[in-house]
Every structure is written in C-alpha cells, then in structure tokens.
Amino acid sequence: MLGIIRLIILLALGWLAYRYIRRFLALDKPADGSSEQSNSGSDRQQQSLPMQRCAQCQIHLPEGESTRSSGHYFCSEAHRDAWLENNAKDH
C-alpha cells in the first residue's frame, strides 16, 4: 500500500515538473519581440468570431474571412461566382 502512495506522489511531482518546464520554455518562445499576451489576445479575438459555412463547398470559416453575397457566405470570390452562376441557371 505504501508503494502505491509513493508512486502516486512521484507521478504527481513528475507531472508538476513537466508543467513547470513547459511554462518556462513557453515564456522564452517569442523571438520577434512581441509579448505572449498580445498574441493570445489576437487568438482569442479570432476564436470569438462566428463560423460561417461556404455555400459552395460547405467548409466552415470565421465570418471575418468569408465573402458574403445574396445572404450566403463563401470561402472565396471564385466560389461565390461559381455558386451565383449555378444558381442563376436553376432559376
């Protein structure tokens, strides 16, 4: 029983050391002079944008990166033009 407790304590200490080392190495990562905080802020802003689906190929992308036309979202102008051309033939 005592051996299991020692094993659990050693595993916990190893996990804490691993987390500490990863955090320490991550602080040294930005080499371009920008702070990690500003990078994570832009990541959060990117993640908070609503996702939209391209009407042509059905992939999902952030609304800020999409093109909108006729009430539909598209991943590129080429897909918008193709969808509008195909839709015009259907009517």
Secondary structure, 3 states (H helix, E strand, C coil): CHHHHHHHHHHHHHHHHHHHHHHHHHHCCCCCCCCHHHHHHHHHHHHHCCEEEECCCCCEEEHHHCEEECCEEECCHHHHHHHHHHHHHHC
